[in-house]
């Protein structure tokens, strides 16, 4: 038995079950399916209009969560060595950067782990966005 009453609802369910990589595409597909349904000659009845309104609100919430998650993913960490050299490799966690620094540090060499956002000077200088590497 199908969990959906209206055919467009499956695209909404697919969006909520999508991986992070495919989520923007799945949200777009759901929004287009709803828009297409609203443009059909046979207009939705009151129950389907309520379902559409609920689905659009749910998708809006999902978009907000996705943006929030994306902003967090842009936050990353670099190792700043005692000589002032910022390590080129971005890490997605402080712990990952710390573990790598401990492996790389020479005897008595000091460092600090610094947190950066999307405007990271090192990543901007390398002309590449943060990739989300887990490090270590």
N, C-alpha and C positions, 0 to 999 in steps of 0.2 A: 504494500500500500504506500502510495506516495505521501510525503510529508507536506506537500505544497498543494494549495487549492487553485492557484493561478500559475500559468506557465512561467511568467516573468520572475516569480518568487525563487525559482531554482537558481537564477543568476545571483540573487541576493545571498542565498545560502552558500553558494560557491565562493562569494567574496569573503564571507566570514570564516570559511575554511581554508582560505588561500595562504600560501607561504608568503613571507615578507617580500620575496623577490617578485612574485606575481600579483601581490595585493593591489597596486595601483591599476593594473590592467583589469583585474576582476571587479574592482569598484566601478571602473568606467563601463564595463560590460553591463553591470547591473543597472547603472543609471540610464544607459542607452535603451535597455530592455523596457524599463519603466516608461521612459519618454515615448518609445515606439507604441507601447500599449495605450498611452494616453492620447495618441494621435490617430488611433484606429477609428473607423466610422462608428462601430458599435461601442459606445461609451461605457466605461465601468459603472456598475451599480454602486449604491452607497457603501456596501460592504467591501467591495474591491477598492473604492476610493479611500476608505479607512486603512485598508491593508497597504495601499500605496503610500499614504501619508506616514504610516508607521515605518515602512521600509526606508523611506527617504530620511526620516529622523535617525534611524539606526545606522544608515550609511554615513550620515553626517557625523555621528559619534565615532564611527570607525575611522573616518578620515582624520578627525581630531586626534585620536589615539595614534594613528600612523604618523602624523606630523610630529607629535610629542616624542614618539620612539625614534624617529629620524633625527630629531634635534639631539637626543641623548647619544645616538650613535656617532654624531659628528664630534662629540667630546672625545678627546683621546689624550695620550700621555707620551712624552718624550723624556729621554734621559739627558740631563744637562751635566756634563762632566766638569770637574773642578776648573779646568782651563777655560771655561766659558763656551765650549763646543757643544752644540745641541745635536744629539744623535739623530740621524736621518730617519730611523725607523719608528713609525707610530704604533702605539699599543692601545688596545681598547680598554685596558684596566690598569690601575696603579700597580696591582699585584703582578701583572704580566711584565710591566716595565721594570719593576723592582727585581724580579727573578732574572730577567735578562741582564740587568746591570750587575748583579752579583756574579753572574757567570763571566761577564766581560771585563770587570774591573781588575786592574793590575794591583799588586800589593800596595797598600796604603793610598790607593787612588780613591778620591771621593767624588760623589755625584749627588744630585737631587733629582727627584722625579717631578716634572712640571706638567700641569694640566692645561690643555689648549682646546679651543673650539674651532669652528670652521675657518676662522681668520688666522690660523696658526702660521707664523712667519716661516717656519721650516717647510711646511707643506706647500705654502704659496710659492716659496723660492724654488721648490722642486717642480712647480707647475702641475701638481696633481692633488686631487682631493684625498682626504683620509679614506682608506680602503676598508677599515674595520678589522685589520689583522689582529689576531689574538695574541701574538707574541710568544716569547719563551721557547 
